[in-house]
């Protein structure tokens, strides 16, 4: 019995995720580049955003403004991992967090606040945008409030949470997972973008999961 308990304990330990690794140093854009969108807004780090801690500000652009990971590829898992971002809509009427993330040999984007401010979903699934596939839902996002977005990618699924609420639970077997056509590919391999909206980001982190 003791041996069985030890074996169960070792299995549980092996299944624990690795510690979170922050990808934002709180002072600079080290490891990131400004996404090469058409006429983007300014991107800058503010040391004490709204009298709080540091944040990356994405100013409103003609269309998209964002950042993309340019650091070591080894720091960016492509499967069996989670990525978490804290973001705020500062002003505007469209998505303030378009989180593009790796999905094995492809990528996908979690949209938060699209289509006038409330759409949530993945772009794209089977070549259908977030507004047109089964991941689509709506949520009222408050201006000036921080939200935590967490995405989990495993062999079987893409899952997503907003704060503590799970909003996406998609089985990916026999599904085409990819990016929406257009310049969102400038967010590869990992990126955050806002559309005609000013946004703030104060945390970006990843952790590996046991396969």
Secondary structure as UniProt FT lines:
FT   HELIX           2..15
FT   STRAND          21..22
FT   TURN            30..31
FT   STRAND          32..34
FT   TURN            38..39
FT   STRAND          43..46
FT   TURN            47..48
FT   HELIX           49..51
FT   STRAND          55..58
FT   STRAND          64..69
FT   HELIX           73..75
FT   STRAND          81..92
FT   STRAND          97..103
FT   TURN            104..105
FT   STRAND          106..114
FT   TURN            115..118
FT   STRAND          119..123
FT   TURN            126..127
FT   TURN            130..132
FT   TURN            134..135
FT   STRAND          137..138
FT   TURN            143..144
FT   STRAND          146..153
FT   STRAND          157..162
FT   TURN            163..164
FT   STRAND          165..171
FT   TURN            173..174
FT   HELIX           183..187
FT   STRAND          191..195
FT   STRAND          197..208
//
